[in-house]
Amino acid sequence: MARPFYRKVYLRAMRTARRLGLRKRQNRQSIQSARSLGPRIVVIGGGTGLSTMLRGLKTYTENITAIVSVSDDGGGSGMLREDLGMLPPGDIRNCITALANTEPTMMELMNYRFPEGVNKGQSFGNLFLAALNGISGSFEEAVTRMNEVLAVTGKVLPVTNANVNLVADFENGASVVGESKIAAKKKQQNCRIKKVRLEPENASALPHALDAILSADLILLGPGSLYTSIIPNLLVDGIVDALKKAKAPKVYVLNIMTQDGETEGYTAFDHLDALVQHSAEGMVDACIYNTAPVPDTIQARYKTEDAEPVVMDMERFRAAGVEMYGYPLIASGSQFARHDPALLAQAVIHTFGQCCGAREGVYGAYDLLAQETEPGKI
C-alpha cells in the first residue's frame, strides 16, 4: 500500500533532520501537519497579485498573514462602500478565497457574480462579507468570521478599520481623489504620479497587523499595482515603523509588466524607488523578479495599453545594496503576463532560504525539504 502523503513528508523531514545531526528529542518530534512548520510569512498588498501569491504560498506554510489595502472605491466594492458605509470587501474576499480550504461548491458560490438585476456584476462573496459586517462590531471582526467560515490557511487582515480614500498628486501639480479615478486622471495629465496619500491621513493600523509584521520570518511586498495596491498599506500609521523594527527580511516582488495608468515607462528600480519614497530608506532588502521572456503575442496585446515588460536596471539595485533573485515566473497558457502561483511560491521559499538560511531544528529540516520539492508538491 502506498504511504499517505503526510507520512512521506514526515519521513523525508526526519531523514533530513538526521542528516543535519539534530538531537534525538527533535527527531522524535511529531509533525501533526507538515505545513505548520512553514515560516511565518507576512504578505502586504492587494488586488489580484496578492491573491495569486497566497494561492501558491499556502502549499508551503500555514503561517501566512495577508495585510490588505482598503482604499478601493470602484466596481462592486465601491457600490457596497457607498451604499452601506462599509470598507471595500473585494480584495479581502479574493485573498480569503485564495487561502480557503473548503468545498468546491462553496468556492464557486463565493466567486459567483449576479448576471442581472439590482446586483448585476456584484459577487456573492462581497455580499456575504457585507452581511457579516452588518452583524459584527467592526470590519476586522467580520473578516475574522469569514476566515473561520471558509477554513482559511493563515489569516487575512484589513490594514486598517478606518474609512480612507486614496489621493494621487501628479508631477504637474494636479490631484485626484479616489483610487478608481487615478488611472484615467494620469492619462489625462500625461505625467507621472508624484505621490499618493490617504485621506484622512491619521488612519491607524490594526494591532494584529503590526504584531504579525514584528513576529514574521519573512515579509513580502507585492506583487500588484504599485500605487493603488501596495503603497496604500505603507501610508497607514504604524506600518512603516513596524517594518523598520522587524528583523525579518523584506522582499519586494516586482511586477512582470508595467501598468497602464500607473507605471508606464517605469524601470524595475523606478518601482522600488517609488516604494521607498513612500516609506523609508533601506526598507527593502531584496527583490524577486521574472526571468522568463514574455511571448511576443502577449507583448503586442499589452502594447495597445502602453504597457511593456519591466526593464531590469540591475546596476541601480547593486548601487542601492538590494539583493536580486530571478526566476522564471510567468504562468503558461495564459493570455496575460501573470505570475504562476506555484512558481512564485517556490521562488519565495528559495529566496527565504537565501536570505535567512535554514532555521534550527525540525523547522530547518522542513525548510530544506521545501526548497528541494517541486512547485505545488509539498
Disulfide bonds with the S-S distance in Angstrom:
none
